[in-house]
């Protein structure tokens, strides 16, 4: 492990792993633990400045403003039995979009 992780990390790339919203063989249609987790997280997402929600279970969180969100995310994951994977990054990633936009720069 990088011993400078604590001082170098500026972002946390977080993936929550859970089951699909409804298990196919369920007949009662009751919410799953995953749905409860996702619902709780939605309540807090809009309050975190600079955070990027990539999917319902993937976030890029700036540690300067997003530590409270990250802490709650980890707490709720434990409460609802959801696994969390965290990759700490020293810089924001440069995203590559594929397929790229087909609009040429001359038209813009």
Secondary structure, DSSP 8 states (H G I E B T S, - for coil): --TTHHHH--EEEEEEE---SS-TT-SS----HHHHHHHHHHHHHTTSTT-EEEETTEEEEEHHHHHHHHHHHHHHHHHHT-EEEEEEESS------SS---S-TTT-
